[in-house]
Amino acid sequence: GRKRAHSPATAPFGPSSRGGAITQLAATTLNVKGTSTLKADNGLVGTSDVRYGITLANTTDRLVGAVTAVGANISLYDATALTAALTSTAAVSLSSAGPLRVSGTIGTNLKTLTTGTSSSTTTFGNTTVKGTLTVTSPGAVSEAAGTELLVHGAGTDATDPVNNYVTVNGVKGKVIQ
């Protein structure tokens, strides 16, 4: 069945669901002081593998440590900084009021939003997005040194052809390096 996260949460935070989505009760706040491991997967492999959604996106949530999330549609929000390592078979939406660090494999589209000042940056580690990437960030948008960001099968830096599946702050085909 469905797993529901509720307030308060303390480290380590690791809800797991083999039969449904991981969601958060309305009007609750997660305040996680360590790492989080979220897994919404039936535990089977191959054609029998089923992944479910993960939604922890209340605007007061604080996920202080790194978050590892395995599921289908994933939506995470952090009222401060967010570091997320993702394995998703579907779309992902990440929002952070501070710096955002992202890595992993996204089955369709990835949408990121950072708010705040120019220190609210977005940094990609080794990341593969099979659909489109849409980034909104008041700070710099970059790849971490020695990593690769692939979107719709192509790179995103200046040595690659323009990637029209990438949009940064409303500019389609923007270079990320």
N, C-alpha and C positions, 0 to 999 in steps of 0.2 A: 504494500500500500504506500500511500504518500507519506513522506516524512516532513514534518513541519519544524522549522527552527524557531526558537523564541528567545526572549531576552531574560536575563543576561547570559551570555555565552563566555566561557573562559577557555584558556588554552589547555591542551590542544583541542581544536574543534574539528570533528570529523564525522558529520552525518553521512550515512550511506543508505541507499535504497535499492533493493533488487526488484521492486515491483511498482515503482511510480516515481513521480517528480519529488524534488526537494524544494520546498517553498517556505516562505516566511509569513507568519501571522501579520496582519495589518496592524499598524500603529505600534510595532515593537522595534526594539533596537538591538542589533548584535554588537557587542563590544568584545572582540576577540583579541587577546593580547599575544597570541603566538601563531604558529602556522595553522592553516586550515586545509583539510583534505575532504573534498566533496565528491562523492561518487554516486551517480544515478545510472546504474547499469545492471542488467539482470544476471551478470556473471558468466554468461555463456559466450562462446566464441563462434566465429564464422557467420553463416546465415541465420543462426539462432540468436545472435547477439542483438539485444534491444537496449537502447539508451533512452533516458528520460530527461526532462527539463530540470534546470536548476535556476531558481529565481530567489536571490537574496539582494534586493534592490531598494530597500527603504533608505531615504535620504539621510538618516541619522546613523546608519551602520558604520562601524569602524572595524576594519579587518587589518589589524596592525602588522601581522606577519604575512609571509607569502601564502597565496592561495593556489592550490592545485585542484582543478575541477575537471571531472570526466562525466560527460553526459551528451544530451542533444542540444536543444536551445538553452543557452546559458546567458543569464543576465545578472551582473554583479554591480554594486555601487559601494563606494567607500567615501566617507566624509572627510578623509585625509588622503593619504597616498595608497595606491593599490599596486601590488605585484601579483600577476596571475600567469600560471602555466596551465594551458588548456588543451584538452582533447575533446573535440566536439564534432558530432556528425551533422550538425545543423548550424544555424546562425548564432552569433555571440554579440552581446551588447555589454560594454564595460564603461562605467562612469566613475570619475574620481575628482574630488575637489583639490587634489594635489597631484604630484607626479604619478605617472602611470607607466608600468613596465609590463610588457606582454610577450609571451612566447607560446609556441605550441602549434597544433593543427586544428584549423577551423573548416568544417565540412562545406559551408556555403559562405555567407557574408559576415564580415566583422565590422562593427561600428564602435568607435571609441570616442569618448567625450571627457576632456579635462577642463575644469573651470578654475578660476582663481587668477593668479598673476602670471607673469612670464616665467616664474619658477615651476609652474605646473606644466611640465614637459611630458612628452610621450616617447617612450623608447621601446623598440622592438628587438627582442632576442631572435633566436632561430624560430621563425614563424612561417607557416604555410597557410594561406587563405585561398580556398578553392574557388570562391566567388569574387565579390567586390570588397574593397577596403575603404571605409569612410572615416576620416580622422578630423576631429575638431579639437584644437589645442591652442591656448594663448601662448604657450612656450614652444620651444624647439621640438621638432618631430624628427627622430633619427633611428638608425640601426645601431645596436651596441657593437663595439669593435669586435671583429672576427666572426660576426654572425651574418645570416642571410634572411632577408624578407622576400618571400615569393608570393605573388598575388596573381591568381588565374594562370598559374604556370610560368610566370615571367618575373624577373627581378625588378627592383624599384630604384636602383641608384643611377648615377649619371652615365655609367658605362653601358647601361641597358637601353633598348629602345623605349620610347615613351609608353608607359603602361596606363592605358585609359580605364583600367579597372580600379585605379587608385585615385581618391579624392581627398585632398588635405585643405581644410578651411575653405571649402567651396571651389578649389582649383583642381580640375580634373587632369590627370596625367602628371601630377606633382612628383618630383624626385624625392625619395627618402633614402638617405645614406648616412 
